[in-house]
């Protein structure tokens, strides 16, 4: 049943618990001026609306995918409206507790890093290939100034070829050198070393002109926590020189290491803004494990992940149902997690939510990026 208001359409909501249901008004595709303005009707509709929580809501009716297989009308990943996905994600996060994470060592590291940047010939910024826009510090351009930069999109094995091509084209248009890498397996590391040396080769040309001896090129590796900076260095050096683990906050101090005779690398702890103003980006950081777990509610983040995966053509709701053997008759990620908890974890919602997040982080849903370049 659909309720028509002046110039608006009220989308039908599934028969769910009032704790999880929230509808949004969308523009009337064919407004009819014959309907009068009815203030009482509008007031009644708004007063009966339940409190906002996580729910698939958008400017259009929610586009839930029944399965992840391609069809004649659903053959390409580009069919998803990423602007609508971002709009939905922004709406879902409004009712959540803000995600903020700023360990004490980061403030000290940020101050030291700014000083070390003055000594660097080239800066290597590492980002998570699944969320390249969400894993760059808003002050990074200001800190680097005119220094040469190489952008590394790590975890390329966790995104599709279409995702990779889209980001390669986007950064190429911006004139940014991009290297796709897999820090765990070492893919892209040798190319990164060669590129760093070639971009900074003019350093020793100037030194020779001044009568000075050549020195190794200095490259600083910077980025958000847990994007793979230390793993990248260890693969370049072919030995474990920097502590690395699949969780944020392992590296806590700056450390210079030498790569051959021609390159010196600075490993740095992850740096993150003191306050994350973009909560959509913060949720993506939590989903991808690029921020401390204490900063967010696992069940809330997993519920949003379910709703995002359900809208992606490469995953879809059918894939989630088949994997977890859970039937979903509504549109709420919360309900999905509740049912999974009852089925596998004796009602433990935290364990069910953590399982979904862990499966995504391990690539159990296939090559899935959560961002595409803005148009």
Secondary structure, DSSP 8 states (H G I E B T S, - for coil): --EEETTEEE----S--TTT----EEE-TT--TTS---HHHHHHHHHT-----S----SSS----S-SS--SSS--GGGS-HHHHHHHHHHHGGGS-------HHHHHHHHHHHHHHTT-SEEEEEEETTSTTTTS-TTHHHHHTTSEEEEEEE-GGGS-HHHHHHHHHHHHHTT-EEEEEBTTTTBTHHHHHHHHHHHTTHHHHHHHHTT-----EEEEEEESTTSSHHHHHHHHHTS--S---SSTT---S-EEEEETTTEEEEE------SS---HHHHHHHHHTT-S-GGGS-HHHHHHHHHHHHHH-TTTHHHHHHHHHT----SS-HHHHHHHHHHHHSTT-HHHHHHHHHHHHHTTTT-S--S-----
